[in-house]
Amino acid sequence: MNQFKRKLSSDDLLEKKTTKKLRNEFDQFMTCFEDLSNELLFEIFDYLDGYGLYEAFSNLSSRFEQLLYSSSVLFKILCYLIKLDEVFNIVKQF
């Protein structure tokens, strides 16, 4: 069976090395969500409402707890809770 295999040319070897090198470089750039900077996390938080923020990040780690209780994010969460309380009061009236 080995007699039917073609031999690798120098181009094939170079391509194989390049692919492996690129794969290794790509693996080094991969990161965890927790590795993102606070500034970038605040940008992401801008796209979520108060409920989504609290549900997604409230029990992950102490760092995320601190981010949630920063002034701008906490304000967003409190606004959501106030609106939710208003809805409950309206529903109770009926």
Secondary structure, DSSP 8 states (H G I E B T S, - for coil): -GGGS----HHHHHHHHHHHHHHHHHHHH---GGGS-HHHHHHHHTTS-HHHHHHHHTTS-HHHHHHHTSHHHHHHHHHHHHHHHHHHHHHHH-
